[in-house]
Amino acid sequence: MVLLDNDAFIVRLSDLMMKTRLGGSSVVNLTLKQYDDRKKPISRDPTKALQENKKKLCLFRATIGSKKISTVVEAENVERFHNTYVNVVRGNATSLQKEAAEKRNITQKKTKRAA
């Protein structure tokens, strides 16, 4: 997985999403989660436990086929980054399709109400 800076992540994400529109892989997985920048697991022994990292971080990941990119955003930059992230996703999410509602479930509910 490639860890990029925030601006490079946005540029690369828009490029990858453009490729999906032009006929590449049809699935784009976007995830975000809280990140604490730990490389080792937390020790259960309180004397050996490392001090808590007080810095708040957020990890953004994008997976398209076998290509994976990610970036880490600090708390003070989250709002600016999120606005540009949302604009890129909205601009490239043109081929979304609504799921078809199952008619069987709807007719079953109507018959239950009538009875």
Helices and strands as residue ranges (DSSP letters): E 2-4, H 6-21, E 28-35, E 57-64, E 67-74, G 75-77, H 78-92, H 103-114
